[in-house]
Amino acid sequence: MSGVKQPSMTGLRFPTSPKPQTQRWTVQDMPEHRGDCLRTSIAILLGLDRDAVPHFADMPDWWSVMRGFLAERGYTFWDVPATQIMTGRRTLPDHGYIIASGVTERSAAHWRSEEPWALAMREALVEGGTGLIHHAIVMKHDLMGFIDPYPDGNGLRAITHFTFVFQGEPEYA
């Protein structure tokens, strides 16, 4: 990593007034689609109604669609592997809310279930997935509280990525 300029979070504005709400679809509801925890997490962060946000994860080139949606509202985002935070290579913001993504407790449950959603999920995962259900939640910047859009509200078993949604231009040091 030496020689690579790292962005500074000084002067960036992170969302501070989340609007808690529940996702509309889960993978159990619609096994042929992805759940909409990501769009719901974006809605929570920006204080929007869930249905005012596109279901990014179910679209081709969803990353670009999400970037465009946020840019139209004056925001951008960084996706940061959790290992970079844990090893001190990056830091968390000092205010506001962020998105945390990772593995849920439901990852184990879907391997034991004979429900139609679980069977379809296993088939899709065996064809090229990881075997884990990934989920997005909104966390307070200090990781001391979270808003889970999933109906049970249990959060994550392990965090793999953080997504920082913010306004402002990062400085590079």
Residue pairs with C-beta under 8 A, 6 or more apart in sequence:
1 89
5 172
5 173
6 89
6 90
6 172
6 173
7 78
7 170
7 171
7 172
8 170
8 171
8 172
8 173
9 91
9 93
9 94
9 164
9 166
9 170
10 171
11 168
11 169
11 171
12 93
12 164
12 166
12 167
12 168
12 170
13 96
13 166
13 167
13 168
14 93
14 95
14 96
14 97
14 98
14 141
14 164
14 165
14 166
15 45
15 46
15 47
15 96
15 97
15 165
15 166
16 95
16 96
16 97
17 47
18 44
18 45
18 47
18 97
18 138
18 147
19 43
19 44
19 47
19 48
20 44
20 147
21 40
21 43
21 44
21 49
21 50
21 149
22 40
22 50
22 149
22 150
22 151
23 35
23 36
23 37
23 39
23 40
23 50
23 149
23 150
23 151
24 36
24 40
24 50
24 51
25 33
25 35
25 36
25 55
26 35
26 37
26 150
26 151
27 33
27 34
27 35
27 110
27 117
27 121
27 133
28 106
28 115
28 117
28 118
29 35
29 117
30 117
31 116
31 117
31 118
31 119
31 120
31 121
31 124
32 120
33 55
33 58
34 55
34 57
34 58
35 57
35 135
35 150
36 50
36 55
36 57
36 58
37 135
37 136
37 137
37 149
37 150
38 56
38 57
38 66
38 99
38 101
38 136
39 50
39 53
39 54
39 55
39 56
39 57
40 50
40 53
40 136
40 149
41 99
41 136
41 137
41 138
41 149
42 48
42 53
42 56
42 66
42 69
42 70
42 99
42 165
43 49
43 50
43 52
43 53
44 97
44 138
44 147
44 149
45 97
45 99
45 138
45 165
46 53
46 73
46 75
46 165
50 149
53 69
54 65
54 66
54 69
56 62
56 63
56 65
56 66
56 69
59 65
66 77
67 76
67 77
70 76
70 77
70 165
74 167
75 165
75 166
75 167
76 165
76 166
76 167
77 163
77 164
77 165
77 166
78 163
78 164
78 166
79 161
79 162
79 163
80 90
80 161
80 162
80 163
80 164
81 160
81 161
82 100
82 102
82 159
82 160
82 161
82 162
84 90
85 91
85 92
85 162
92 98
92 141
92 142
92 143
92 162
93 141
93 164
93 166
94 141
95 141
96 141
96 166
97 138
97 139
97 140
97 141
97 147
98 138
98 139
98 141
98 162
98 163
98 164
98 165
99 136
99 137
99 138
99 139
99 162
99 163
99 164
99 165
100 136
100 137
100 138
100 139
100 143
100 146
100 156
100 159
100 161
100 162
100 163
101 134
101 135
101 136
101 137
101 156
101 159
101 160
101 161
101 162
101 163
102 134
102 135
102 156
102 157
102 158
102 159
102 160
102 161
103 132
103 133
103 134
103 135
103 156
103 157
103 158
103 160
104 133
104 134
104 135
104 150
104 154
104 155
104 156
104 157
105 154
105 157
106 133
106 135
107 131
107 132
107 133
107 157
109 118
110 117
110 118
110 121
110 122
110 133
111 118
111 122
111 131
112 118
121 133
125 131
125 132
134 160
135 148
135 150
135 156
136 149
136 163
137 146
137 147
137 148
137 149
137 150
137 155
137 156
138 146
138 147
138 148
138 149
139 145
139 146
139 147
140 146
146 155
148 154
148 155
